[in-house]
């Protein structure tokens, strides 16, 4: 099992990070992809990857929330990060028109700059999109054939939005959102539409603790060790055996991020 989206640099892991990593291994996870959301967090993610060779890898990018922080110096720093062998993708980048912590114009500029870096370095793109699907697709389309691969992580959208993404041959990351009966139940049907070679799984820890877990954990903090529960939920929805589902997702993820066995 590979968790493609873990925010291990988040301060909620500061006190017991070693235990969180060990618990992930005990739960059967074979690799973690630690997400970079700005320059500082991307640098911290790389340090974690270097400290845990073969188990932790990282991404390097600037999240749309932080797009206003992207400068010429940021591009220089990203270039340096993207040359590191532990950095397996550009991102987290994309558009978030829900909160607009950075303006739409700033988000679009930062997204395009990172797509251009991904093309230049021939790295996959790890992407975020919320309330911006049509514009997201418009900006991504001119680059898609030049990219080795691209994933929309933490997909929570509609059937129409999923169909747009699949039409571009995007990979799709599914989180514990699918375990939330209030807002994620529609994913139990939509997840059946995703081809085996386009689907990957993630916790997005420390966010999105699966609501349907029983017994419910005492802490609201999500962790990679809960990925097996998410995997079981998705496999059941797809009417696949857990072993087949996990074999497929691991193969897909290894190929997407160019990971060694």
Secondary structure as the mmCIF struct_conf table of DSSP 4:
data_model
#
loop_
_struct_conf.conf_type_id
_struct_conf.id
_struct_conf.beg_label_comp_id
_struct_conf.beg_label_asym_id
_struct_conf.beg_label_seq_id
_struct_conf.end_label_comp_id
_struct_conf.end_label_asym_id
_struct_conf.end_label_seq_id
STRN STRN1 UNK A 2 UNK A 6
TURN_TY1_P TURN_TY1_P1 UNK A 8 UNK A 9
BEND BEND1 UNK A 10 UNK A 10
HELX_RH_3T_P HELX_RH_3T_P1 UNK A 11 UNK A 13
TURN_TY1_P TURN_TY1_P2 UNK A 14 UNK A 16
HELX_RH_AL_P HELX_RH_AL_P1 UNK A 17 UNK A 26
TURN_TY1_P TURN_TY1_P3 UNK A 27 UNK A 28
STRN STRN2 UNK A 31 UNK A 34
HELX_LH_PP_P HELX_LH_PP_P1 UNK A 35 UNK A 36
BEND BEND2 UNK A 38 UNK A 38
HELX_RH_AL_P HELX_RH_AL_P2 UNK A 39 UNK A 51
TURN_TY1_P TURN_TY1_P4 UNK A 52 UNK A 55
STRN STRN3 UNK A 56 UNK A 60
HELX_RH_3T_P HELX_RH_3T_P2 UNK A 64 UNK A 69
HELX_RH_AL_P HELX_RH_AL_P3 UNK A 72 UNK A 82
TURN_TY1_P TURN_TY1_P5 UNK A 83 UNK A 83
BEND BEND3 UNK A 84 UNK A 84
TURN_TY1_P TURN_TY1_P6 UNK A 85 UNK A 86
STRN STRN4 UNK A 87 UNK A 96
TURN_TY1_P TURN_TY1_P7 UNK A 97 UNK A 99
BEND BEND4 UNK A 101 UNK A 102
HELX_RH_AL_P HELX_RH_AL_P4 UNK A 104 UNK A 121
TURN_TY1_P TURN_TY1_P8 UNK A 122 UNK A 122
STRN STRN5 UNK A 124 UNK A 130
BEND BEND5 UNK A 131 UNK A 131
HELX_RH_AL_P HELX_RH_AL_P5 UNK A 133 UNK A 141
TURN_TY1_P TURN_TY1_P9 UNK A 142 UNK A 143
HELX_RH_3T_P HELX_RH_3T_P3 UNK A 144 UNK A 146
BEND BEND6 UNK A 147 UNK A 148
STRN STRN6 UNK A 150 UNK A 152
BEND BEND7 UNK A 154 UNK A 154
HELX_RH_AL_P HELX_RH_AL_P6 UNK A 159 UNK A 167
TURN_TY1_P TURN_TY1_P10 UNK A 168 UNK A 169
STRN STRN7 UNK A 171 UNK A 174
HELX_RH_3T_P HELX_RH_3T_P4 UNK A 176 UNK A 179
TURN_TY1_P TURN_TY1_P11 UNK A 181 UNK A 183
TURN_TY1_P TURN_TY1_P12 UNK A 185 UNK A 186
HELX_RH_AL_P HELX_RH_AL_P7 UNK A 187 UNK A 190
HELX_RH_3T_P HELX_RH_3T_P5 UNK A 191 UNK A 193
BEND BEND8 UNK A 194 UNK A 194
HELX_RH_3T_P HELX_RH_3T_P6 UNK A 196 UNK A 198
STRN STRN8 UNK A 199 UNK A 201
STRN STRN9 UNK A 205 UNK A 205
TURN_TY1_P TURN_TY1_P13 UNK A 206 UNK A 206
BEND BEND9 UNK A 207 UNK A 207
TURN_TY1_P TURN_TY1_P14 UNK A 211 UNK A 212
BEND BEND10 UNK A 214 UNK A 215
HELX_LH_PP_P HELX_LH_PP_P2 UNK A 216 UNK A 217
BEND BEND11 UNK A 218 UNK A 219
HELX_RH_3T_P HELX_RH_3T_P7 UNK A 224 UNK A 226
HELX_RH_AL_P HELX_RH_AL_P8 UNK A 227 UNK A 237
TURN_TY1_P TURN_TY1_P15 UNK A 238 UNK A 239
HELX_RH_AL_P HELX_RH_AL_P9 UNK A 242 UNK A 257
TURN_TY1_P TURN_TY1_P16 UNK A 258 UNK A 258
#
